[in-house]
Amino acid sequence: MTAFFALATSLLWGLADFGGGVLTRRLPALTVVVVSQGIAAAVLGAIVVATGGWSEAGPRLWFACAAGLAGPVALICFYKALALGPMGVVSPLGTLSVAIPVGVGLFLGERPGPVQAMGIAVAVAGVILAGGPQMRGAPVQRRAIVLTLIAALGFGTVFVLIAEASTTVTGLLLALFVQRVVSVGVGGAALYVSVRRGAPALPATGFPWPSLPALAFVGLADVAANGTYAVAARLGPVTVAAVLASLYPVVTALAARGFLSERLRTLQTAGAGLALLGTVLLATG
């Protein structure tokens, strides 16, 4: 079950990242984050009220608040990097976020078996190769890489915090709601400051209402991924859950190939194959 929920996390995050990257080519990254996370917060709020999640309020919600502070920074940096693209290069670099939860898991005493250790190494190598990162080139590429590394640090921090934010399903829903409320608050404040400094919050043509379903999907897929990751981390070793959840760049790269016709080179295809092999080793180890 750990593998199932962690792989579901990869699928959801991969599609959310693809959607967020595409939307950021039309809208400012801050606007994408605030609107998408705002929709997710509204939906989660309704679910929390319906399930009585408020009864689960406790000290663990501080972890959710901290995740809400780190999340917007990571998302804004990542969406900007994806907009600079290409996605097949930027997204796999985001997998470096796995180092934080894996490191925490090892520090707390988790020791994966030999097969799982091999799977971790194969999967991480495969995801990095799947992007075929280009460290040379135009300044815009270097900027994208820096933004991605900042995002990876933020994502890794969110991984650790959200896994500690609850112990029950209703508590998880409340934690995710609190995280999103904080995220919207932080993102909204940053958007206000940005607009005060002269940066536009919307394109000249106004709010692109046809993009609203896509914004909703990005927000809801992102919050669902946080939820499935928290469940995966509870059911099994964090080291395994984090690595499997970090396969999302393969999904983003394949989506970019299918919808944007971004070409996958031989190295990227081989990397995707290694990532899948690592997944099998982790799931069977």
N, C-alpha and C positions, 0 to 999 in steps of 0.2 A: 504493500500500500504506500510505503514511502516513495518508491519509484513512480507509482501512478500519479500521486499528487505533485511530486516534483516535476515530472514531465508535463503535467497539465499546466504548471507554473511557466515552464519554458514556452509552451504554445501560446498562452495568454500574453505573457510579456513580449514575446516576439512579434505578435500581431499588433499589440498596443504600441510598441516602439516604431513599427513600420507606419502605422497610422499617424502617430505623433510627428514623425519625421516628414511625412508628406504634408500634413497640415501646417507645419512650421515653414514650409515653402510658400504658403499663402498668407499666414498670419504670424504676428510676433510670438516668439516662444512663450513669453509670459502670459499672453492671452490664451494660448492653447492650454497651458497648465491650469490657469485659474478657472476657465470655463469647464474643462473636462473634469477636473477634480471637484468643482462645485456641483456638477450634475451627480457625480458619484456620492458626494456627501449627502445630497438631498435624498437619493435612493436609499442609502444606508441608514439615514435618520428614520425614514419611514419603517424600515425593517426592524431597527432597534426598538422602536415604539411598539410595533406589532408583536415582537417576541419577548418583550419585557426585559430587554438587555440592560436597562438602567440598574437593575438589581445587582449586576456584576461589577458595579463601580468600586474601585479600590486603588491601592498604591501602585499596582502594576500599570495603571493608565499613564503614569509618568513616562514609561517606555514608549507608549504610543505618541505622547506629546513630543518626545525627542525625535521619534521617527518622522513626525509631521514637520519638524524643523529641517531635518536633513533631506527629506524627500523632494521638496520643491527645487532646492539648489541642484540636486542631481538631475532631476527631470529637465530643468531649463538648460543646463549645460549639455545634456545628452541630445535633446531635441535640436538645439542649435548646431551641434556637431553633425547630427543626421541630415539636417538641412544643407549643411556645407558639403556633406557626402564625399565619396559615394557610400551608401549604406553598407555595402558588402565589405567595406574597409573599416568604417567606424564601429559598427555594431559588435563585431568579434572582440575588439579591444575592450569593450565594456565587460567582458568576462573576467577581467582582472579583479572585479569586485568579489569574486569567489574567494580570494585570498583572505579576506577579513573573517567571514564566518568559519572557514576551514581552520584558520589559525586559532580562533576562539575555541572551536571544538577540540582541537589538539591540546590547547592549553588547559582545558577542563578535563582532560584525560581520555578523550575518545581516541581509539586506536583501530582504524580500519584493518580488515584482514588483508592478506597478500593479494588476493584477486581484486578486492575493492581498491587497494592502493594502486595497483596497476591500472584499474579502470579510471581512477582519478587522473593519473598522469596522461593516459591516452586521450581522455575526453578533453582535458584542458588544452593539450597540444593540438587536438583536432579542431577545436573551436577557434584557436588563434590562427591556425593555417587556413581555416575556412574563409577568413577575411582577407588573406593575402596582404597584410598591412604594408602600406607604402610609407616608409619613414622619410623618403626624399620627395622633393617636388615643390609645388608652389606654397607660398606662405599660408594660404587658406587651408591647405592640408595639415600643416603644422599646428595651426590654431585648432582645427578639428580634433587633432590628437590630444592636445592639452585639455580641451574641454571634456573629451571622453575620459581621460584619466581622473579628472575631478569628479565626473559623474560616477565612475567606478567606485571611488572612495565613498561617495554618498550612498550608492546602492548597497555596498557591502555593509555599511553602518545600519541601514534600514533593515537588511536581512537579519542582523543580530538583534536589533531592538524589537522588531515586530514578533519575532519568535518568543520573546520574553514577556510580551504584553498581555497574555491571557493564558488560561488553562482550560477553558470550556468554549463550546461553540458560540453561545450567546455572549460570553465575555470577549471572544474574538471579534464578533460583529461590532460590539461597542468600541473595542480598541481601534478597529479600522475606521469607524465613524469619527472618533476623536482625532485620529491621525489625519483624516481628510479635512476636518474643520480647521485644524492648525495649519495644514498645508495651504488651504484656501486663504486663510488669514495672512500668512507669510507672503504668498504669491500676490495677493491683492495689494498688500502694502508696497511690495516691490514694483508692481504695475503702476500704482499711484505715483511713486517717486519717478519712475521712468517717464510717465506722461508729463509730469511737472517739469522734467528736464527737456521736454520737446519731442520725445520719441512717440510715434503714433501707437495707439492701442489697437486700432483697426485699419484695414486698408482704406484707400480713398473712396471706394465704392460702398463703404459701410459694412455692417456685420454680414458675413456670408451665410445666410440662413440655410442654404442647401448643405452646408458643412456641419450643421448641428448634429445629425445622426452620427457622423464620424467622430465628432468631439465626445458625444455620449459614449460611443463604443470604446474610445481610448480610455476614458476615465473609469468605466465599469470593468473593462478588461484588466486594467492596472490594479484596481482594488481586489478583483477576484484572484489575481495572481498573488497578491500579498496574502490573501486568505489561504490559498492552497499551499503556499510555501510554509506558512505557520503550521498548518496541519502536518505537512511532510516532516518538518523539523521536530514536531512532537512525537510522531510515530516511529522515527528512526534516527540514526546518527546525523547530526548536523552536517558533518563532513560529506556524507553521501547526498543528503538533500540539497545542499548548496551547489555541489558540482552538477547534479542533474538539472537543477533549476537554472543553472547558468548556460544551458544549451540554447537559450532563446536566440542568440545571434544567428544560429543556423536558420531558424524560422524567419527572422528578419531578412537575411540574405536571400532565401528562397522566395519570399514574398516580393522583394525588390526585383528578382529575376523574372518572376511571373507577371508582375503588374507594371514594372518600369523598364523591363528588358535590360536590366543591368547584367552584363555577362559575367559568368563564373569561370575563372581560369582553371586549368588542370589542378593547380595547387589547392585552390578553394574546394574543388570537388573531392579531392583526396582528403582534405581536412574534414569535410562533412562526413565522409565515410569513417574516419578515425573517431569522430565525435560519437557516431552511432555505435561503433564497436565499444568505446568506453562506456556508453550507456548500458550495453548488454552485460559487460563485465561487472558494473556496479549493481545492476539489478539481480544478477545471479550469484554475486559474491556473498 
